[in-house]
Amino acid sequence: MAKAKVEELLIAGGADRVLQAKYDALKTKEDFVAMAGADGYEFTLAELDDVLKESGDSFDLIGNPAKRQIWWK
């Protein structure tokens, strides 16, 4: 069920560049999970990792300005 919250956030970020930028500014997965919880997306670090692994997405920041390639459209 919480994995669905991860997917919901990744889809929301894919549709909203402001949301993307807010989360892309975070440096760690722990900060990402904490902010997600504060925004109503309750999931664990393990659930985030599971969804990213299943989708083949990487949490790493790339480019300048740095962005993550995790956002779903």
FENVEN-V914078 format. One record per helix or strand. SS is the DSSP state (A for helix, B for strand). FROM is the first residue (numbers start at 1). TO is the last residue. If there is no record, write none. Layout:
{{SS,FROM,TO} {SS,FROM,TO}}
This chain:
{{A,2,15} {A,17,24} {A,29,38} {A,45,55} {B,61,62} {B,67,68}}
